């Protein structure tokens, strides 16, 4: 009898995981392009805000990603899937590298739609009922060396609402997505960067 109960529990857990995988897969694959204003909050363990940043984000599958921090410390990270530019206007420099998706911004990795890769790295669990307007998914790392303890992705009526990151070092980060526009045409030129004149250009193992 104990064996049967355990088997049923394993089956129920597998079914739940599979259902969450399928639901998240649909939501991510429905995103071909995305533009949004992002409010990034760095939180203390008691929930107090250590830092608030305002960010402009553009995403275009398969590889276009634009992440511009506007305040308080301006910085731009942009890639066309071949080249990565990291522009720091305060330092008057841009670092140019060959694109490496494994080192890309976590937001790009999570929103890329490559759910198989996510499922390989994280256990995916649906927190809310399928019929709920609010869809929340918890991602728990499979590898002990992962820097994150927990990631939560939230949608409201199929639109991305927020991503919560809980790091093992105790730092908590919230990305809140506002003015979201999904699947509007975005020109490829948005994912190219032309360095301003008179700034330092650092090329790290860069090949065109």
ChimeraX commands (.cxc) that place a marker at each C-alpha (Angstrom):
marker #1 position 0.00,0.00,0.00 radius 0.5
marker #1 position 2.88,2.33,0.84 radius 0.5
marker #1 position 4.46,1.60,-2.55 radius 0.5
marker #1 position 1.25,2.57,-4.35 radius 0.5
marker #1 position 0.96,5.82,-2.43 radius 0.5
marker #1 position 4.55,6.74,-3.29 radius 0.5
marker #1 position 4.01,5.87,-6.93 radius 0.5
marker #1 position 0.90,8.04,-7.05 radius 0.5
marker #1 position 2.80,10.94,-5.47 radius 0.5
marker #1 position 5.61,10.64,-8.03 radius 0.5
marker #1 position 3.08,10.50,-10.86 radius 0.5
marker #1 position 1.24,13.57,-9.54 radius 0.5
marker #1 position 4.50,15.53,-9.22 radius 0.5
marker #1 position 5.57,14.55,-12.76 radius 0.5
marker #1 position 2.17,15.49,-14.18 radius 0.5
marker #1 position 2.27,18.87,-12.42 radius 0.5
marker #1 position 5.80,19.56,-13.68 radius 0.5
marker #1 position 4.83,18.54,-17.22 radius 0.5
marker #1 position 1.75,20.77,-17.11 radius 0.5
marker #1 position 3.80,23.75,-15.90 radius 0.5
marker #1 position 6.40,23.10,-18.61 radius 0.5
marker #1 position 3.70,23.12,-21.31 radius 0.5
marker #1 position 2.01,26.26,-19.98 radius 0.5
marker #1 position 5.27,28.21,-19.72 radius 0.5
marker #1 position 6.30,26.91,-23.15 radius 0.5
marker #1 position 3.14,28.38,-24.72 radius 0.5
marker #1 position 3.55,31.74,-22.98 radius 0.5
marker #1 position 7.19,32.13,-24.01 radius 0.5
marker #1 position 6.66,30.93,-27.58 radius 0.5
marker #1 position 3.91,33.53,-27.97 radius 0.5
marker #1 position 6.64,36.17,-27.66 radius 0.5
marker #1 position 8.39,36.94,-30.95 radius 0.5
marker #1 position 9.32,40.51,-30.06 radius 0.5
marker #1 position 8.93,42.41,-26.83 radius 0.5
marker #1 position 9.52,45.99,-25.77 radius 0.5
marker #1 position 9.07,47.17,-22.20 radius 0.5
marker #1 position 10.09,49.65,-19.56 radius 0.5
marker #1 position 11.64,47.69,-16.71 radius 0.5
marker #1 position 11.83,48.77,-13.09 radius 0.5
marker #1 position 14.62,46.84,-11.37 radius 0.5
marker #1 position 14.56,46.65,-7.57 radius 0.5
marker #1 position 17.47,45.32,-5.50 radius 0.5
marker #1 position 16.01,44.26,-2.15 radius 0.5
marker #1 position 17.35,43.65,1.33 radius 0.5
marker #1 position 16.44,40.44,3.14 radius 0.5
marker #1 position 13.65,42.28,4.99 radius 0.5
marker #1 position 12.18,43.57,1.72 radius 0.5
marker #1 position 13.62,47.08,1.92 radius 0.5
marker #1 position 14.75,48.62,-1.39 radius 0.5
marker #1 position 18.53,49.03,-1.69 radius 0.5
marker #1 position 18.50,50.34,-5.25 radius 0.5
marker #1 position 15.96,51.12,-7.95 radius 0.5
marker #1 position 16.91,51.26,-11.63 radius 0.5
marker #1 position 14.96,52.16,-14.74 radius 0.5
marker #1 position 15.71,50.10,-17.83 radius 0.5
marker #1 position 14.59,50.01,-21.46 radius 0.5
marker #1 position 14.37,46.49,-22.87 radius 0.5
marker #1 position 13.89,45.21,-26.43 radius 0.5
marker #1 position 13.81,41.55,-27.43 radius 0.5
marker #1 position 13.62,40.04,-30.90 radius 0.5
marker #1 position 13.93,36.31,-31.39 radius 0.5
marker #1 position 16.08,34.46,-31.98 radius 0.5
marker #1 position 19.04,36.56,-30.80 radius 0.5
marker #1 position 18.27,40.28,-30.66 radius 0.5
marker #1 position 18.47,41.74,-27.15 radius 0.5
marker #1 position 18.74,45.34,-25.92 radius 0.5
marker #1 position 19.04,46.19,-22.21 radius 0.5
marker #1 position 19.70,49.88,-21.47 radius 0.5
marker #1 position 19.97,51.03,-17.87 radius 0.5
marker #1 position 18.86,54.67,-17.81 radius 0.5
marker #1 position 19.15,55.43,-14.09 radius 0.5
marker #1 position 20.93,55.61,-11.73 radius 0.5
marker #1 position 24.05,54.33,-13.57 radius 0.5
marker #1 position 23.72,54.48,-17.38 radius 0.5
marker #1 position 24.88,51.36,-19.23 radius 0.5
marker #1 position 23.89,49.59,-22.44 radius 0.5
marker #1 position 24.15,45.89,-23.25 radius 0.5
marker #1 position 23.04,45.00,-26.78 radius 0.5
marker #1 position 23.56,42.06,-29.12 radius 0.5
marker #1 position 22.50,40.94,-32.57 radius 0.5
marker #1 position 23.37,37.31,-31.83 radius 0.5
marker #1 position 26.89,37.60,-33.24 radius 0.5
marker #1 position 28.42,40.57,-31.44 radius 0.5
marker #1 position 27.91,41.87,-27.91 radius 0.5
marker #1 position 28.41,45.56,-27.12 radius 0.5
marker #1 position 28.69,46.80,-23.53 radius 0.5
marker #1 position 28.68,50.60,-23.58 radius 0.5
marker #1 position 29.41,52.53,-20.38 radius 0.5
marker #1 position 29.00,56.24,-21.11 radius 0.5
marker #1 position 30.34,57.36,-17.72 radius 0.5
marker #1 position 33.63,55.59,-18.48 radius 0.5
marker #1 position 33.51,56.68,-22.13 radius 0.5
marker #1 position 34.21,53.15,-23.30 radius 0.5
marker #1 position 32.58,50.27,-25.12 radius 0.5
marker #1 position 33.62,46.63,-24.75 radius 0.5
marker #1 position 33.02,44.50,-27.87 radius 0.5
marker #1 position 32.97,40.70,-27.65 radius 0.5
marker #1 position 31.79,37.75,-29.67 radius 0.5
marker #1 position 28.31,36.73,-28.55 radius 0.5
marker #1 position 28.13,33.87,-26.09 radius 0.5
marker #1 position 24.54,32.95,-25.23 radius 0.5
marker #1 position 25.64,31.05,-22.12 radius 0.5
marker #1 position 26.89,34.34,-20.64 radius 0.5
marker #1 position 23.97,36.46,-21.79 radius 0.5
marker #1 position 21.76,38.53,-19.55 radius 0.5
marker #1 position 19.47,36.27,-17.52 radius 0.5
marker #1 position 16.42,38.13,-18.85 radius 0.5
marker #1 position 17.43,37.17,-22.39 radius 0.5
marker #1 position 17.94,33.55,-21.38 radius 0.5
marker #1 position 14.57,33.32,-19.63 radius 0.5
marker #1 position 12.62,35.00,-22.44 radius 0.5
marker #1 position 14.39,33.34,-25.38 radius 0.5
marker #1 position 11.67,30.69,-25.65 radius 0.5
marker #1 position 14.20,27.87,-25.39 radius 0.5
marker #1 position 12.11,26.05,-22.82 radius 0.5
marker #1 position 14.05,22.80,-23.25 radius 0.5
marker #1 position 17.20,24.55,-22.04 radius 0.5
marker #1 position 15.32,26.05,-19.10 radius 0.5
marker #1 position 13.90,22.65,-18.19 radius 0.5
marker #1 position 17.40,21.20,-18.31 radius 0.5
marker #1 position 18.72,23.78,-15.88 radius 0.5
marker #1 position 15.67,24.25,-13.63 radius 0.5
marker #1 position 12.78,22.32,-12.17 radius 0.5
marker #1 position 9.65,24.18,-13.30 radius 0.5
marker #1 position 6.58,24.33,-11.08 radius 0.5
marker #1 position 3.29,26.11,-11.71 radius 0.5
marker #1 position 2.05,27.99,-8.64 radius 0.5
marker #1 position -1.33,29.16,-9.93 radius 0.5
marker #1 position -4.21,27.28,-11.53 radius 0.5
marker #1 position -4.25,27.01,-15.32 radius 0.5
marker #1 position -7.52,28.97,-15.57 radius 0.5
marker #1 position -6.23,31.86,-13.44 radius 0.5
marker #1 position -5.54,35.22,-15.11 radius 0.5
marker #1 position -2.33,35.42,-13.09 radius 0.5
marker #1 position 0.17,32.71,-14.06 radius 0.5
marker #1 position 3.18,32.20,-11.77 radius 0.5
marker #1 position 6.01,29.73,-12.35 radius 0.5
marker #1 position 8.78,28.87,-9.91 radius 0.5
marker #1 position 12.13,27.71,-11.29 radius 0.5
marker #1 position 14.43,25.86,-8.90 radius 0.5
marker #1 position 18.01,25.23,-10.11 radius 0.5
marker #1 position 18.99,21.60,-10.65 radius 0.5
marker #1 position 22.73,22.29,-10.21 radius 0.5
marker #1 position 24.08,23.09,-6.76 radius 0.5
marker #1 position 26.56,25.60,-8.21 radius 0.5
marker #1 position 23.80,27.79,-9.71 radius 0.5
marker #1 position 23.98,31.28,-8.19 radius 0.5
marker #1 position 20.19,31.42,-7.86 radius 0.5
marker #1 position 18.12,29.74,-5.19 radius 0.5
marker #1 position 14.76,30.48,-6.81 radius 0.5
marker #1 position 13.37,32.31,-9.86 radius 0.5
marker #1 position 9.73,33.29,-10.23 radius 0.5
marker #1 position 8.22,34.33,-13.59 radius 0.5
marker #1 position 4.80,35.99,-13.54 radius 0.5
marker #1 position 2.30,36.67,-16.33 radius 0.5
marker #1 position -1.01,38.52,-16.26 radius 0.5
marker #1 position -3.44,37.58,-19.03 radius 0.5
marker #1 position -0.60,36.16,-21.15 radius 0.5
marker #1 position 1.53,39.30,-20.76 radius 0.5
marker #1 position 4.84,39.30,-18.89 radius 0.5
marker #1 position 4.41,41.06,-15.55 radius 0.5
marker #1 position 7.49,40.42,-13.39 radius 0.5
marker #1 position 10.51,38.22,-12.73 radius 0.5
marker #1 position 11.80,37.65,-9.20 radius 0.5
marker #1 position 15.36,36.41,-8.56 radius 0.5
marker #1 position 16.48,35.08,-5.20 radius 0.5
marker #1 position 20.26,34.62,-5.13 radius 0.5
marker #1 position 22.08,32.28,-2.79 radius 0.5
marker #1 position 24.10,35.22,-1.47 radius 0.5
marker #1 position 20.88,36.69,-0.06 radius 0.5
marker #1 position 20.37,39.36,-2.73 radius 0.5
marker #1 position 16.88,39.61,-4.13 radius 0.5
marker #1 position 16.11,41.27,-7.46 radius 0.5
marker #1 position 12.73,42.12,-8.95 radius 0.5
marker #1 position 12.19,43.06,-12.59 radius 0.5
marker #1 position 8.79,44.69,-13.06 radius 0.5
marker #1 position 7.74,45.05,-16.70 radius 0.5
marker #1 position 5.65,48.09,-17.66 radius 0.5
marker #1 position 4.27,49.46,-20.96 radius 0.5
marker #1 position 4.77,46.01,-22.47 radius 0.5
marker #1 position 4.26,45.72,-26.24 radius 0.5
marker #1 position 4.39,42.20,-27.64 radius 0.5
marker #1 position 4.99,41.14,-31.26 radius 0.5
marker #1 position 5.29,44.59,-32.79 radius 0.5
marker #1 position 7.91,44.83,-35.55 radius 0.5
marker #1 position 11.34,45.93,-34.30 radius 0.5
marker #1 position 14.05,46.84,-36.82 radius 0.5
marker #1 position 17.26,44.81,-36.77 radius 0.5
marker #1 position 19.16,48.10,-36.51 radius 0.5
marker #1 position 18.00,48.36,-32.88 radius 0.5
marker #1 position 20.37,45.49,-32.07 radius 0.5
marker #1 position 23.46,47.09,-33.61 radius 0.5
marker #1 position 25.65,49.63,-31.84 radius 0.5
marker #1 position 27.75,52.32,-33.48 radius 0.5
marker #1 position 30.25,53.68,-30.94 radius 0.5
marker #1 position 30.28,57.45,-30.48 radius 0.5
marker #1 position 33.41,59.27,-31.54 radius 0.5
marker #1 position 36.25,59.80,-29.11 radius 0.5
marker #1 position 35.49,56.89,-26.79 radius 0.5
marker #1 position 37.73,53.96,-25.89 radius 0.5
marker #1 position 36.97,50.74,-27.79 radius 0.5
marker #1 position 38.01,47.50,-26.11 radius 0.5
marker #1 position 37.80,44.36,-28.23 radius 0.5
marker #1 position 37.88,41.13,-26.22 radius 0.5
marker #1 position 38.46,38.08,-28.41 radius 0.5
marker #1 position 36.16,39.65,-31.00 radius 0.5
marker #1 position 35.79,38.20,-34.48 radius 0.5
marker #1 position 33.31,39.52,-37.02 radius 0.5
marker link #1:1,2 radius 0.2
marker link #1:2,3 radius 0.2
marker link #1:3,4 radius 0.2
marker link #1:4,5 radius 0.2
marker link #1:5,6 radius 0.2
marker link #1:6,7 radius 0.2
marker link #1:7,8 radius 0.2
marker link #1:8,9 radius 0.2
marker link #1:9,10 radius 0.2
marker link #1:10,11 radius 0.2
marker link #1:11,12 radius 0.2
marker link #1:12,13 radius 0.2
marker link #1:13,14 radius 0.2
marker link #1:14,15 radius 0.2
marker link #1:15,16 radius 0.2
marker link #1:16,17 radius 0.2
marker link #1:17,18 radius 0.2
marker link #1:18,19 radius 0.2
marker link #1:19,20 radius 0.2
marker link #1:20,21 radius 0.2
marker link #1:21,22 radius 0.2
marker link #1:22,23 radius 0.2
marker link #1:23,24 radius 0.2
marker link #1:24,25 radius 0.2
marker link #1:25,26 radius 0.2
marker link #1:26,27 radius 0.2
marker link #1:27,28 radius 0.2
marker link #1:28,29 radius 0.2
marker link #1:29,30 radius 0.2
marker link #1:30,31 radius 0.2
marker link #1:31,32 radius 0.2
marker link #1:32,33 radius 0.2
marker link #1:33,34 radius 0.2
marker link #1:34,35 radius 0.2
marker link #1:35,36 radius 0.2
marker link #1:36,37 radius 0.2
marker link #1:37,38 radius 0.2
marker link #1:38,39 radius 0.2
marker link #1:39,40 radius 0.2
marker link #1:40,41 radius 0.2
marker link #1:41,42 radius 0.2
marker link #1:42,43 radius 0.2
marker link #1:43,44 radius 0.2
marker link #1:44,45 radius 0.2
marker link #1:45,46 radius 0.2
marker link #1:46,47 radius 0.2
marker link #1:47,48 radius 0.2
marker link #1:48,49 radius 0.2
marker link #1:49,50 radius 0.2
marker link #1:50,51 radius 0.2
marker link #1:51,52 radius 0.2
marker link #1:52,53 radius 0.2
marker link #1:53,54 radius 0.2
marker link #1:54,55 radius 0.2
marker link #1:55,56 radius 0.2
marker link #1:56,57 radius 0.2
marker link #1:57,58 radius 0.2
marker link #1:58,59 radius 0.2
marker link #1:59,60 radius 0.2
marker link #1:60,61 radius 0.2
marker link #1:61,62 radius 0.2
marker link #1:62,63 radius 0.2
marker link #1:63,64 radius 0.2
marker link #1:64,65 radius 0.2
marker link #1:65,66 radius 0.2
marker link #1:66,67 radius 0.2
marker link #1:67,68 radius 0.2
marker link #1:68,69 radius 0.2
marker link #1:69,70 radius 0.2
marker link #1:70,71 radius 0.2
marker link #1:71,72 radius 0.2
marker link #1:72,73 radius 0.2
marker link #1:73,74 radius 0.2
marker link #1:74,75 radius 0.2
marker link #1:75,76 radius 0.2
marker link #1:76,77 radius 0.2
marker link #1:77,78 radius 0.2
marker link #1:78,79 radius 0.2
marker link #1:79,80 radius 0.2
marker link #1:80,81 radius 0.2
marker link #1:81,82 radius 0.2
marker link #1:82,83 radius 0.2
marker link #1:83,84 radius 0.2
marker link #1:84,85 radius 0.2
marker link #1:85,86 radius 0.2
marker link #1:86,87 radius 0.2
marker link #1:87,88 radius 0.2
marker link #1:88,89 radius 0.2
marker link #1:89,90 radius 0.2
marker link #1:90,91 radius 0.2
marker link #1:91,92 radius 0.2
marker link #1:92,93 radius 0.2
marker link #1:93,94 radius 0.2
marker link #1:94,95 radius 0.2
marker link #1:95,96 radius 0.2
marker link #1:96,97 radius 0.2
marker link #1:97,98 radius 0.2
marker link #1:98,99 radius 0.2
marker link #1:99,100 radius 0.2
marker link #1:100,101 radius 0.2
marker link #1:101,102 radius 0.2
marker link #1:102,103 radius 0.2
marker link #1:103,104 radius 0.2
marker link #1:104,105 radius 0.2
marker link #1:105,106 radius 0.2
marker link #1:106,107 radius 0.2
marker link #1:107,108 radius 0.2
marker link #1:108,109 radius 0.2
marker link #1:109,110 radius 0.2
marker link #1:110,111 radius 0.2
marker link #1:111,112 radius 0.2
marker link #1:112,113 radius 0.2
marker link #1:113,114 radius 0.2
marker link #1:114,115 radius 0.2
marker link #1:115,116 radius 0.2
marker link #1:116,117 radius 0.2
marker link #1:117,118 radius 0.2
marker link #1:118,119 radius 0.2
marker link #1:119,120 radius 0.2
marker link #1:120,121 radius 0.2
marker link #1:121,122 radius 0.2
marker link #1:122,123 radius 0.2
marker link #1:123,124 radius 0.2
marker link #1:124,125 radius 0.2
marker link #1:125,126 radius 0.2
marker link #1:126,127 radius 0.2
marker link #1:127,128 radius 0.2
marker link #1:128,129 radius 0.2
marker link #1:129,130 radius 0.2
marker link #1:130,131 radius 0.2
marker link #1:131,132 radius 0.2
marker link #1:132,133 radius 0.2
marker link #1:133,134 radius 0.2
marker link #1:134,135 radius 0.2
marker link #1:135,136 radius 0.2
marker link #1:136,137 radius 0.2
marker link #1:137,138 radius 0.2
marker link #1:138,139 radius 0.2
marker link #1:139,140 radius 0.2
marker link #1:140,141 radius 0.2
marker link #1:141,142 radius 0.2
marker link #1:142,143 radius 0.2
marker link #1:143,144 radius 0.2
marker link #1:144,145 radius 0.2
marker link #1:145,146 radius 0.2
marker link #1:146,147 radius 0.2
marker link #1:147,148 radius 0.2
marker link #1:148,149 radius 0.2
marker link #1:149,150 radius 0.2
marker link #1:150,151 radius 0.2
marker link #1:151,152 radius 0.2
marker link #1:152,153 radius 0.2
marker link #1:153,154 radius 0.2
marker link #1:154,155 radius 0.2
marker link #1:155,156 radius 0.2
marker link #1:156,157 radius 0.2
marker link #1:157,158 radius 0.2
marker link #1:158,159 radius 0.2
marker link #1:159,160 radius 0.2
marker link #1:160,161 radius 0.2
marker link #1:161,162 radius 0.2
marker link #1:162,163 radius 0.2
marker link #1:163,164 radius 0.2
marker link #1:164,165 radius 0.2
marker link #1:165,166 radius 0.2
marker link #1:166,167 radius 0.2
marker link #1:167,168 radius 0.2
marker link #1:168,169 radius 0.2
marker link #1:169,170 radius 0.2
marker link #1:170,171 radius 0.2
marker link #1:171,172 radius 0.2
marker link #1:172,173 radius 0.2
marker link #1:173,174 radius 0.2
marker link #1:174,175 radius 0.2
marker link #1:175,176 radius 0.2
marker link #1:176,177 radius 0.2
marker link #1:177,178 radius 0.2
marker link #1:178,179 radius 0.2
marker link #1:179,180 radius 0.2
marker link #1:180,181 radius 0.2
marker link #1:181,182 radius 0.2
marker link #1:182,183 radius 0.2
marker link #1:183,184 radius 0.2
marker link #1:184,185 radius 0.2
marker link #1:185,186 radius 0.2
marker link #1:186,187 radius 0.2
marker link #1:187,188 radius 0.2
marker link #1:188,189 radius 0.2
marker link #1:189,190 radius 0.2
marker link #1:190,191 radius 0.2
marker link #1:191,192 radius 0.2
marker link #1:192,193 radius 0.2
marker link #1:193,194 radius 0.2
marker link #1:194,195 radius 0.2
marker link #1:195,196 radius 0.2
marker link #1:196,197 radius 0.2
marker link #1:197,198 radius 0.2
marker link #1:198,199 radius 0.2
marker link #1:199,200 radius 0.2
marker link #1:200,201 radius 0.2
marker link #1:201,202 radius 0.2
marker link #1:202,203 radius 0.2
marker link #1:203,204 radius 0.2
marker link #1:204,205 radius 0.2
marker link #1:205,206 radius 0.2
marker link #1:206,207 radius 0.2
marker link #1:207,208 radius 0.2
view
